Amino acid sequence: FTTLLYTIKFEVDMTVAPIPYPVPRKEECVETLHGCEVHDPYRWMEDPDAPETAEFVTAQNKLTFPYLDECPVRDPFHETLTELFNYPKQGCPFKRGEKFYYNFNSGLQNQHVLFQQDSVDSKAEVFLDPNLLSSDGTVALSSFSFSHDGTIMAYTLSQSGSDWKTIKFMKTSDKSALEDVLVDVKFSCLAWTHDNKGIFYNKYPKAETSDLGTETDANIHQKLYYHRLGTPQSEDQLIVELPDEPHWMPGCEVSDCGYYVIVTVSKGCEPVNQLWVHRMDTFSPSSEKMEFDVVVDNFEAEYEYIANKDGLFYLKTNSEADKYKLISLDLGSRERHDVIAESEWVLNWVCCVRQDLLVTCYNQHCVDSLSIHRLSDGVLIQPVDLPPGSVAGYSGRFQDSFIYFKFMSFINPGVIYHMDLSPELETFTAEAFKETPIKGFQSSDYETKQVFFESKDKKKIPMFITHKKVLSLFFCMHN
């Protein structure tokens, strides 16, 4: 009887008139990629601004939205998801100059708001709210960088999710805007010289199209410039250009000591780059293009600047280490030495703090772990005790004697920890600084445990079991 009912239902469903989907035009478009012919008859749709594409999208929407509007579960789903996403989200506090800052979203704001405070315990006030920069909340604060003394912030704004940015500047004392505005910026660094007079940034040649943000043309010939505050962008000093390699991209940062400009040249999304270094004591905004010491002239590995001290540069690299390691490099002799050798776990990031300590983050069996090492020789000082989960962000610098990091897990939407790394302390403890409240949910009622089982090919497979504490792990695994 049940089979009969299902058969009847199936036959009835088959008699429903077919949905009249819009029929897009096909064109002859064939490319040979890696020796294989790839047919792409809808290539014309890659131009979102073309009238034909807009017409097709309109026809799709005309078909789709009436169906969605009549869907009986749409509103309950929307209400539930809205409620789940409506909780406060805060970033790690960080110190710049004499002030502390952090990002905050009250729950459903389109953009995070940047707050400023005198100390991490004092009352905070809004420093920059990008939600007020447009009526629909689509102007985003994409990135920012503070001058070495913390008196000026350079920041980038983007419109409607575009990769194109505009760089602006504001004083941190009274939030007043400077007249400087930099345009044609995309995939850019923001690196201040330690005299607080200007920044290194990237820009592309002036675009010939007006549809910035939806254009599909490849961006080529990115250049590195230096902008001196109070001067027009047209007078910015060209630092690096690569006319023979239009797809290469020169990023830049200034060393912690302020004496070096470090340029990393990449050519795509692969984790590889060249490494160039220039001494700032020979730099003048009125001089010709910089002369760089090319430390790495190939694309065989990735090199990330972590710190420099006593004539040595400390770099995180995957050179002869697929899971990454930390090395020291003598710029004069080019001698390299492993400070923290490659392990069986992936080294996610390294942060140098207090001028002589390293905080490392490894991923072990899908769980992040933190540990503290000595900078000079990489010796492990102590691990940081954490439950199973992920480190979602951190803040700490070479001159700071503290670090903040944000921890998240299956049962914890986010807790920010603070670690005091003062020299007089014998051990360091991660203390909860700010927890994320969730209405009607108490993470302390739950626990997550990591267990392992053996696969058919004898591999050790990690698995997480999350349950209420009142339930036994035996019950969870057998039910």
KENU-129555 format. One record per residue (C-alpha): z negated, y negated, x negated. Coordinates in steps of 0.5 Angstrom, whole numbers, padded with zeros to 4 digits, always signed. Each point is the difference from the previous one (the first is absolute). Layout:
ZYX;...
***
This chain:
+0000+0000+0000;-0002-0005-0006;+0007+0002-0003;+0004-0001+0006;-0004-0007+0001;+0002-0002-0007;+0007+0002+0001;+0001-0004+0006;-0003-0006-0003;+0005+0001-0006;+0006+0001+0004;-0002-0007+0004;-0001-0004-0006;+0007+0003-0003;+0003-0004+0006;-0003-0007-0001;+0006-0005-0002;+0001-0001-0007;-0003-0006-0003;+0006-0005-0002;-0002-0002-0007;+0004-0005-0003;+0006+0002-0004;+0000-0003-0007;+0007-0001-0004;+0001+0005-0006;+0004-0002-0006;+0003+0003-0006;-0005-0001-0005;-0001+0006-0006;-0004-0001-0006;-0001+0005-0006;-0007+0000-0002;-0002+0005-0006;+0006+0004+0001;-0001+0001+0008;+0005-0004+0005;-0005-0003+0005;+0003-0003+0007;-0003-0006+0003;+0004-0002+0006;-0006-0005+0002;+0000-0004-0006;+0002-0006+0004;-0007+0000+0003;-0003-0001-0006;+0001-0008+0001;-0005-0002+0005;+0003-0007+0001;+0007+0003+0002;+0002-0001+0007;+0002+0007+0001;-0007+0002-0002;-0003-0005+0004;+0004+0003+0006;-0002+0007-0001;-0007-0002-0001;+0000-0003+0007;+0003+0006+0003;-0005+0004-0003;-0006-0004+0003;+0003-0001+0007;+0000+0008+0000;-0007+0001-0003;-0005-0005+0003;+0001+0001+0007;-0002+0007-0001;-0006-0002-0005;-0002-0005+0006;+0000+0006+0005;-0004+0005-0005;-0007+0001+0003;-0004+0001-0006;+0003-0006-0004;-0005-0005+0002;-0006+0005-0001;+0003+0002-0007;+0000-0007-0001;-0007-0002+0002;-0003+0006-0004;+0004-0002-0007;-0002-0007+0001;-0007+0002+0001;+0000+0004-0006;+0004-0005-0005;-0005-0006+0003;-0005+0001-0006;-0002-0005-0006;+0003+0001-0006;-0002-0003-0007;+0003+0000-0007;-0005+0000-0006;-0003-0006-0002;+0003-0003-0007;-0002-0006-0004;+0004-0006-0003;-0003-0006-0003;-0006-0001+0003;+0002+0003+0007;+0000+0006+0003;+0006+0002+0005;+0002+0006+0005;+0005+0002+0005;-0002+0001+0007;+0003+0002+0007;-0005+0000+0006;+0004+0006+0003;+0007-0002+0003;+0002-0006-0004;+0007+0000-0002;-0002-0002-0007;-0006+0001-0004;-0004-0007-0002;-0002-0002-0007;-0007-0002+0000;-0004-0004-0005;-0008+0000-0002;-0004-0003-0005;-0003+0007-0001;+0001+0007+0003;-0007-0001+0004;+0002-0007+0002;+0003-0003+0007;+0008+0001-0001;+0005-0005+0003;+0007+0001+0001;+0004-0002-0006;+0007+0002+0002;+0002+0003+0007;+0008+0002+0000;-0001+0001+0008;+0000-0008+0001;+0007+0000-0004;+0004+0002+0006;+0000+0001+0007;+0001+0007+0000;-0004+0002-0006;+0006+0003-0004;-0001-0005-0006;-0004+0005-0005;-0004-0002-0006;+0003+0005-0005;-0003-0001-0006;-0004-0005-0004;-0003-0002-0007;-0005-0005-0002;+0000-0004-0006;-0005+0002-0006;-0005-0005+0002;+0001+0002+0007;+0001-0007+0002;+0007+0001+0003;+0003+0006+0004;+0008+0001+0000;+0002+0004+0006;+0006+0003+0003;+0002+0000+0007;+0005+0004+0003;+0003+0000+0007;+0001+0006+0005;-0001+0005-0005;+0006-0003-0005;-0001+0002-0007;+0002-0007-0002;-0006-0005-0001;-0002-0007-0001;-0005-0002-0005;-0005-0005+0002;-0006-0003-0004;-0007-0002+0003;-0006-0003-0003;-0006+0005+0001;-0005-0006+0000;+0003-0004+0006;+0005+0005+0003;+0005-0006-0001;+0008+0002-0002;+0003-0002-0006;+0007-0002+0001;+0003+0006-0005;+0005+0004+0004;+0004+0006-0003;+0005+0004+0004;+0005+0005-0001;-0006+0005-0002;+0000+0007+0001;-0003+0006-0003;-0004-0005-0004;-0006+0000-0005;-0005-0006+0000;-0003-0001-0007;-0004-0006-0002;+0000-0003-0007;-0008-0001-0002;+0001-0007-0001;+0001+0000+0008;+0006-0004+0000;+0005+0005+0003;+0003+0006+0001;+0005+0006-0001;+0004+0002+0006;+0006+0003+0001;+0006-0002+0004;+0007+0002+0002;+0007-0005-0001;+0001-0004+0007;+0002+0004+0005;+0006-0001+0004;-0002+0003+0006;-0004-0003+0006;-0003+0006+0003;-0005+0001-0006;-0004+0006+0002;+0005+0004+0004;+0005+0000-0005;+0002+0007-0003;+0003-0003-0007;-0003+0003-0006;-0004-0005-0004;+0002-0001-0007;-0001-0005-0006;-0008-0001+0001;-0003-0005-0005;-0006-0001-0003;-0002-0008+0000;-0006-0004-0001;-0002-0006+0005;-0004-0005-0003;-0005-0004+0006;+0003-0006+0002;+0007+0001-0002;+0006+0002+0004;+0002+0007+0000;+0007-0002-0002;-0003-0002-0007;-0004+0007+0000;+0001+0003-0007;+0004+0007+0000;-0004+0005-0004;+0004+0006+0001;+0007+0002+0002;+0004+0006+0000;+0007-0002+0001;+0003+0007-0003;-0005+0004+0005;+0000-0003+0007;-0004+0005+0003;-0006+0000-0005;-0006-0004+0002;-0005-0004-0005;-0007+0000+0003;-0006-0004-0004;-0007-0001-0001;-0005-0003-0005;-0005+0004-0004;-0007-0001+0002;-0001-0004-0007;+0006-0005+0002;+0003+0001-0006;+0006+0005+0002;+0005+0000+0005;+0002+0007+0002;+0007+0001+0003;+0001+0007+0003;+0008+0001+0001;+0001+0005+0006;+0007+0002+0003;-0002+0004+0006;-0005+0004+0004;-0001+0005-0006;-0007-0001-0004;+0003-0002-0006;+0000-0007-0003;+0002-0003-0007;-0006-0004-0003;+0001-0007-0003;-0006-0005-0003;+0000-0007-0002;-0006-0004-0003;-0001-0006+0004;-0002-0004-0006;+0007-0001-0001;+0002-0002+0007;+0002-0007+0002;+0003-0002+0007;+0005-0004-0003;+0002+0005-0005;+0006+0005+0000;-0001+0007+0003;-0005+0004-0003;+0001+0005-0005;-0004+0007+0001;-0002+0005-0004;+0003+0006+0004;-0005+0006-0001;+0003+0005+0005;+0008-0001+0000;+0002+0006+0005;-0002+0003+0006;-0003+0006-0001;-0007-0001+0002;-0004-0005+0004;-0005-0005-0004;-0005-0004+0004;-0005-0005-0003;-0007+0001+0001;-0004-0004-0005;+0001-0002-0008;-0006-0001-0005;-0001+0000-0007;+0008+0000-0001;+0001+0006+0004;+0004+0000+0007;-0003+0005+0005;+0006+0003+0004;+0000+0005+0006;+0006+0005-0001;+0004+0006+0001;+0003+0000-0006;-0001+0008-0002;-0005+0000+0006;+0003+0001+0007;-0007-0001+0003;-0001-0006-0004;-0005-0002-0006;-0003-0006-0003;+0003-0002-0007;-0002-0005-0005;+0006-0004-0004;+0000-0004-0006;+0005-0005+0001;+0001-0001-0008;+0000+0008-0002;+0003+0002+0006;-0006+0006+0000;-0002+0003+0006;-0006+0004+0001;-0002+0004+0007;-0007-0004+0002;+0000+0005+0007;+0005+0006-0001;+0004+0002+0006;-0005+0005+0004;+0002+0005+0005;-0001-0005+0006;+0005-0006+0001;-0003-0007-0003;+0001-0005+0006;-0003-0006-0003;-0004-0003-0006;-0004-0007+0000;-0003-0003-0006;-0007-0004+0002;-0005-0003-0004;+0005+0000-0006;-0002+0007-0002;+0000+0005+0006;+0005+0003+0003;+0000+0002+0007;+0005+0006+0002;+0002+0003+0006;+0003+0007+0000;+0003+0004+0006;-0003+0007+0000;+0002+0005+0006;+0002-0006+0004;-0007-0003-0001;-0001-0006-0004;-0005-0001-0005;-0003-0005-0005;-0003+0000-0007;-0002-0005-0005;+0002+0000-0007;-0001-0004-0006;+0006-0004-0002;+0000+0001-0008;+0001+0008+0000;+0000+0002+0008;-0006+0004+0000;-0003+0001+0006;-0006-0004+0002;-0001+0003+0007;+0003+0002+0006;-0001-0003+0007;-0002+0004+0006;+0004-0001+0006;+0001+0005+0006;+0007+0003+0001;+0005-0006+0002;+0005-0005-0003;-0001-0007-0004;+0004-0005+0004;-0001-0006-0005;-0004-0003-0005;-0002-0007-0003;-0002-0001-0007;+0002-0003-0007;-0001+0000-0007;-0005-0006+0000;-0004+0003+0006;-0006+0004-0001;+0001+0003+0007;+0005+0004+0004;+0001+0000+0008;+0004+0006+0003;+0002+0002+0007;-0001+0008+0002;+0003+0003+0006;+0000+0007+0003;+0001+0004+0006;-0007-0002+0003;+0000-0007-0003;+0005-0006+0001;-0003-0004-0006;-0006-0001-0004;+0000-0005-0006;-0004+0002-0006;-0003-0005-0005;-0001+0002-0007;-0004-0004-0005;+0002+0002-0007;-0005-0005-0004;-0001+0002-0007;-0007+0001+0001;+0000+0005+0005;+0000+0008-0002;+0003+0002+0006;+0005-0003+0005;-0001+0002+0007;+0005-0002+0006;-0003-0003+0006;+0003-0001+0007;+0001-0008+0000;+0004+0000+0007;+0001+0006+0005;+0006-0001+0005;-0003+0001+0007;+0003+0004+0006;-0002-0001+0007;-0003+0007+0003;+0001+0003-0007;-0005+0002-0005;+0003+0003-0006;-0007+0003-0002;+0000+0005+0006;+0006+0003-0004;+0001+0003-0007;+0006+0003-0004;+0001+0005-0004;+0005+0003-0005;+0001+0007+0000;+0006+0004-0004;+0004+0006+0002;+0005+0004-0004;+0007+0000+0002;+0005+0006+0000;+0002-0002-0007;-0007+0000-0002;+0000-0008+0000;-0007-0004+0001;+0001-0004+0006;-0005-0005+0002;-0002-0001+0008;-0004-0005+0003;-0005+0002+0006;-0003-0006+0004;-0005+0002+0005;-0006-0003+0003;-0007+0001-0004;-0003+0004+0006;+0006+0006-0001;+0000+0005-0005;+0005+0000-0005;+0001+0008+0001;+0001-0002+0008;+0005-0005-0002;+0004+0005-0005;+0000+0005+0005;+0002-0004+0007;
***
